[in-house]
Amino acid sequence: MKVLVINAGSSSLKYQLLDPSTEEVLAQGLCERIGIDGRLTHKIPATGAKHVFEIAMPTHAEAIQAVLDALTSAEHGVIKSMSEIEAVGHRVVHGGEKFASSVKIDEAVMAALEECIPLAPLHNPANITGIKACEKVMPGVPMVAVFDTAFHQTMPAKSYIYALPYEYYENDKVRRYGFHGTSHKYVAGRAAAMLGKKPEELKLISCHLGNGSSITAIDGGKSVDTTMGFTPLAGVPMGTRSGDLDAGILEYLMNKYNMDIKEMLTVLNKKSGVQGISGVSSDFRDLEEAAAQGNQRAALALEAFQYSVRKFVGAYAAAMGGVDAIIFTAGVGENDAATRMAIASGLEFMGVKMDAEANNVRGKETVISAADSKVKVLLIPTNEELMIARDTAEIVGK
């Protein structure tokens, strides 16, 4: 089965065409500047070929059509006709409490996605637009929604409830939802395979570290706690997001600088995190370079991030009554050996012992802890697209 995976943004659209049974990526690419002019970057991993096209994309429908044209092109296509695409898997950021797993899209599901827009006003509308565009251009092809939030629906109430008046949860669904669920689910499955165990036998802590970061406690294959909350703004400091802070700070700064809530949220989402602390960059490579040159604020930003991750790892080990393995994944987690070492080096009390030579690697699935470490430390590149394709194939196959 060939599955087209779509991740639609407000003015962009990422895609991959995969065969989930072989895990082969046949083609992948990106549509940019949708609604402005339009650019398609189309790549074929098997040959390393890369093609860039300037194509008018007034809406997502034209973008999807451009993708299909590229996939079936006689010159740079990988399939003979659109009929070879048997299903489409859509990344959807927020499923609220309605969806604890991936689901085949029908009218009822679309209505539920519309209801979830207030929970993810920046993301869900774009995801919905992508689905509608595919339905327009690919009528009759089965579509599946795969949710960032679904994996975390196994959290117990004590983990997801906020200490607010209970009616805000009952009436307005204000609770911890968590994100990056597709990534956490994928690496947890790979960790079990690497350790030769069933997921049900393991206590894992997954550290998805990138420009957006979240830590998840996974007990017996199920998410039991995670750092992101009602929105992806919570948890550890990120590239430009603040992470957890005292909500009273908002009132103080808004009053002092005459900001409205929209301006305050721009500060928290776009100007905070390691960029805010350092004043240098949201890119960890830039921060490490600046710190090496003596920039104390860049060094502080790195230390604050590492400390926060380490603190959550310790907390989640306590919450689960132990941990068998710690996983590092995503951009920073997969590629930044220094950050991994700095985080894990404070966890010796838990039985973590790192192997510096094994850790000196980028983007490779491997064990980076010492042979005698009581808690294994794993580096596992994430693959959300493959996870989406697998879920899609399984649901459509039924």
RACORCOR-V472908 format. One record per backbone hydrogen bond with DSSP energy under -0.5 kcal/mol. CO is the residue of the C=O (numbers start at 1). NH is the residue of the N-H. E is the energy in kcal/mol with one decimal. If there is no record, write none. Layout:
BEGIN
co=CO nh=NH e=E
co=CO nh=NH e=E
END
This chain:
BEGIN
co=1 nh=3 e=-0.5
co=2 nh=86 e=-1.8
co=2 nh=87 e=-0.9
co=3 nh=5 e=-0.6
co=3 nh=18 e=-2.8
co=4 nh=6 e=-0.5
co=4 nh=89 e=-2.5
co=5 nh=16 e=-1.6
co=6 nh=91 e=-2.6
co=7 nh=14 e=-2.5
co=11 nh=34 e=-2.3
co=12 nh=9 e=-2.8
co=13 nh=31 e=-2.8
co=14 nh=7 e=-2.4
co=15 nh=29 e=-2.3
co=16 nh=5 e=-3.3
co=16 nh=18 e=-0.6
co=17 nh=26 e=-2.6
co=17 nh=27 e=-1.2
co=18 nh=3 e=-3.0
co=18 nh=20 e=-0.6
co=19 nh=22 e=-1.0
co=19 nh=23 e=-2.0
co=19 nh=24 e=-0.9
co=24 nh=19 e=-2.1
co=24 nh=26 e=-0.8
co=27 nh=17 e=-2.9
co=28 nh=43 e=-3.4
co=29 nh=15 e=-2.2
co=30 nh=32 e=-0.5
co=30 nh=41 e=-2.6
co=31 nh=13 e=-2.1
co=32 nh=39 e=-1.9
co=33 nh=36 e=-1.9
co=33 nh=37 e=-1.7
co=37 nh=57 e=-2.1
co=38 nh=55 e=-0.8
co=39 nh=32 e=-2.9
co=40 nh=42 e=-0.6
co=40 nh=53 e=-2.8
co=41 nh=30 e=-2.1
co=42 nh=51 e=-3.0
co=43 nh=28 e=-2.3
co=43 nh=45 e=-0.5
co=44 nh=47 e=-1.2
co=44 nh=48 e=-2.1
co=44 nh=49 e=-0.9
co=49 nh=44 e=-2.3
co=51 nh=42 e=-3.3
co=53 nh=40 e=-2.9
co=53 nh=55 e=-0.8
co=57 nh=35 e=-3.4
co=59 nh=63 e=-1.2
co=60 nh=64 e=-2.7
co=61 nh=65 e=-2.2
co=62 nh=66 e=-2.2
co=63 nh=67 e=-2.0
co=64 nh=68 e=-2.5
co=65 nh=69 e=-2.5
co=66 nh=70 e=-2.1
co=67 nh=71 e=-2.5
co=68 nh=72 e=-1.7
co=69 nh=73 e=-0.6
co=70 nh=73 e=-0.6
co=71 nh=78 e=-2.4
co=71 nh=79 e=-2.1
co=73 nh=77 e=-1.8
co=81 nh=84 e=-1.8
co=82 nh=85 e=-1.9
co=84 nh=2 e=-0.6
co=84 nh=86 e=-0.9
co=86 nh=142 e=-0.6
co=87 nh=4 e=-2.3
co=88 nh=90 e=-0.5
co=88 nh=144 e=-2.5
co=89 nh=6 e=-2.9
co=90 nh=92 e=-0.5
co=90 nh=146 e=-3.0
co=92 nh=148 e=-2.1
co=93 nh=149 e=-0.6
co=95 nh=98 e=-1.2
co=95 nh=99 e=-0.9
co=98 nh=100 e=-0.5
co=103 nh=145 e=-2.9
co=106 nh=110 e=-2.4
co=107 nh=111 e=-2.1
co=108 nh=112 e=-1.9
co=109 nh=113 e=-2.3
co=110 nh=114 e=-2.0
co=111 nh=115 e=-1.7
co=112 nh=116 e=-1.1
co=114 nh=117 e=-1.3
co=116 nh=119 e=-1.3
co=116 nh=120 e=-1.0
co=117 nh=120 e=-0.9
co=120 nh=123 e=-0.7
co=120 nh=124 e=-2.1
co=120 nh=125 e=-0.5
co=123 nh=127 e=-2.2
co=124 nh=128 e=-2.9
co=125 nh=129 e=-2.3
co=126 nh=130 e=-2.2
co=127 nh=131 e=-1.8
co=128 nh=132 e=-2.6
co=129 nh=133 e=-2.3
co=130 nh=134 e=-2.0
co=131 nh=135 e=-2.5
co=132 nh=136 e=-1.8
co=133 nh=137 e=-2.0
co=134 nh=138 e=-3.2
co=138 nh=141 e=-1.8
co=142 nh=88 e=-2.3
co=143 nh=105 e=-2.9
co=144 nh=90 e=-3.4
co=144 nh=146 e=-0.5
co=145 nh=103 e=-2.0
co=146 nh=92 e=-2.9
co=147 nh=151 e=-0.5
co=148 nh=181 e=-1.8
co=149 nh=152 e=-1.1
co=150 nh=153 e=-2.0
co=151 nh=154 e=-0.7
co=151 nh=223 e=-0.8
co=152 nh=155 e=-2.0
co=156 nh=159 e=-1.6
co=156 nh=160 e=-1.6
co=157 nh=161 e=-2.4
co=160 nh=176 e=-3.0
co=162 nh=164 e=-2.2
co=165 nh=168 e=-2.3
co=166 nh=169 e=-1.0
co=166 nh=170 e=-2.4
co=167 nh=171 e=-3.1
co=167 nh=172 e=-0.6
co=168 nh=172 e=-0.7
co=168 nh=174 e=-1.9
co=169 nh=173 e=-1.4
co=173 nh=175 e=-0.8
co=180 nh=184 e=-2.5
co=181 nh=185 e=-2.6
co=182 nh=186 e=-1.9
co=183 nh=187 e=-2.5
co=184 nh=188 e=-1.9
co=185 nh=189 e=-1.8
co=186 nh=190 e=-2.0
co=187 nh=191 e=-2.5
co=188 nh=192 e=-1.9
co=189 nh=193 e=-1.7
co=190 nh=194 e=-2.6
co=191 nh=195 e=-2.1
co=192 nh=196 e=-0.6
co=192 nh=197 e=-2.5
co=193 nh=196 e=-0.7
co=198 nh=201 e=-2.1
co=199 nh=202 e=-1.5
co=202 nh=204 e=-0.5
co=202 nh=220 e=-2.8
co=202 nh=221 e=-0.5
co=203 nh=324 e=-3.1
co=203 nh=325 e=-1.4
co=204 nh=218 e=-3.2
co=205 nh=207 e=-0.5
co=205 nh=327 e=-3.1
co=206 nh=208 e=-0.7
co=206 nh=216 e=-2.3
co=207 nh=209 e=-1.0
co=207 nh=329 e=-2.4
co=208 nh=210 e=-0.6
co=208 nh=214 e=-2.3
co=209 nh=332 e=-1.7
co=209 nh=333 e=-2.1
co=211 nh=239 e=-2.8
co=214 nh=208 e=-2.5
co=215 nh=227 e=-2.0
co=216 nh=206 e=-2.5
co=216 nh=218 e=-0.6
co=217 nh=219 e=-0.5
co=217 nh=224 e=-2.9
co=217 nh=225 e=-1.1
co=218 nh=204 e=-3.2
co=218 nh=220 e=-0.6
co=219 nh=222 e=-1.1
co=222 nh=219 e=-2.4
co=225 nh=217 e=-2.6
co=229 nh=177 e=-1.7
co=229 nh=178 e=-1.9
co=231 nh=229 e=-1.7
co=231 nh=234 e=-1.1
co=233 nh=243 e=-1.0
co=235 nh=244 e=-3.0
co=238 nh=274 e=-3.0
co=239 nh=275 e=-2.0
co=240 nh=272 e=-2.3
co=241 nh=238 e=-2.5
co=246 nh=249 e=-2.2
co=247 nh=250 e=-1.1
co=247 nh=251 e=-0.8
co=248 nh=252 e=-1.9
co=249 nh=253 e=-2.7
co=250 nh=254 e=-2.8
co=251 nh=255 e=-2.4
co=252 nh=256 e=-2.2
co=253 nh=257 e=-2.6
co=254 nh=258 e=-0.5
co=254 nh=259 e=-1.4
co=260 nh=264 e=-2.2
co=261 nh=265 e=-2.6
co=262 nh=266 e=-1.7
co=263 nh=267 e=-1.9
co=264 nh=268 e=-2.3
co=265 nh=269 e=-2.5
co=266 nh=270 e=-2.7
co=266 nh=271 e=-0.7
co=267 nh=271 e=-1.4
co=268 nh=242 e=-1.6
co=272 nh=275 e=-0.7
co=272 nh=276 e=-1.9
co=273 nh=277 e=-2.1
co=274 nh=278 e=-2.4
co=275 nh=279 e=-2.8
co=282 nh=284 e=-0.5
co=283 nh=287 e=-1.8
co=284 nh=288 e=-2.4
co=285 nh=289 e=-1.9
co=286 nh=290 e=-2.5
co=287 nh=291 e=-2.9
co=288 nh=292 e=-2.1
co=289 nh=293 e=-1.0
co=290 nh=295 e=-2.5
co=291 nh=294 e=-1.7
co=294 nh=296 e=-0.8
co=295 nh=299 e=-1.9
co=296 nh=300 e=-2.4
co=297 nh=301 e=-2.3
co=298 nh=302 e=-2.0
co=299 nh=303 e=-2.4
co=300 nh=304 e=-2.8
co=301 nh=305 e=-2.0
co=302 nh=306 e=-2.7
co=303 nh=307 e=-2.6
co=304 nh=308 e=-2.0
co=305 nh=309 e=-2.3
co=306 nh=310 e=-2.5
co=307 nh=311 e=-2.3
co=308 nh=312 e=-2.0
co=309 nh=313 e=-2.3
co=310 nh=314 e=-2.2
co=311 nh=315 e=-2.2
co=312 nh=316 e=-2.8
co=313 nh=317 e=-1.9
co=314 nh=318 e=-1.9
co=315 nh=319 e=-2.4
co=316 nh=320 e=-2.0
co=317 nh=321 e=-0.8
co=317 nh=322 e=-3.0
co=318 nh=321 e=-0.5
co=324 nh=376 e=-2.2
co=325 nh=205 e=-1.9
co=326 nh=378 e=-3.1
co=327 nh=207 e=-2.8
co=328 nh=380 e=-2.2
co=329 nh=209 e=-2.4
co=329 nh=333 e=-0.7
co=330 nh=334 e=-3.5
co=331 nh=335 e=-1.3
co=332 nh=336 e=-2.4
co=334 nh=363 e=-2.5
co=335 nh=337 e=-0.9
co=336 nh=340 e=-2.1
co=337 nh=341 e=-2.5
co=338 nh=342 e=-2.4
co=339 nh=343 e=-2.2
co=340 nh=344 e=-2.6
co=341 nh=345 e=-2.3
co=343 nh=346 e=-1.0
co=344 nh=347 e=-2.0
co=347 nh=350 e=-1.5
co=347 nh=352 e=-1.5
co=348 nh=351 e=-1.9
co=351 nh=374 e=-1.2
co=351 nh=375 e=-1.9
co=353 nh=370 e=-3.6
co=354 nh=356 e=-0.6
co=355 nh=359 e=-2.3
co=356 nh=360 e=-0.7
co=357 nh=360 e=-0.8
co=359 nh=361 e=-2.4
co=364 nh=366 e=-0.7
co=366 nh=379 e=-3.0
co=368 nh=355 e=-2.1
co=370 nh=373 e=-1.8
co=374 nh=376 e=-0.5
co=375 nh=353 e=-0.5
co=376 nh=326 e=-2.6
co=377 nh=368 e=-2.8
co=377 nh=369 e=-0.9
co=378 nh=328 e=-2.7
co=378 nh=380 e=-0.6
co=379 nh=366 e=-2.1
co=383 nh=387 e=-1.8
co=384 nh=388 e=-2.5
co=385 nh=389 e=-2.6
co=386 nh=390 e=-2.7
co=387 nh=391 e=-2.4
co=388 nh=392 e=-2.4
co=389 nh=393 e=-2.7
co=390 nh=394 e=-2.5
co=391 nh=395 e=-2.4
co=392 nh=396 e=-2.7
co=393 nh=397 e=-2.3
co=394 nh=398 e=-1.0
END
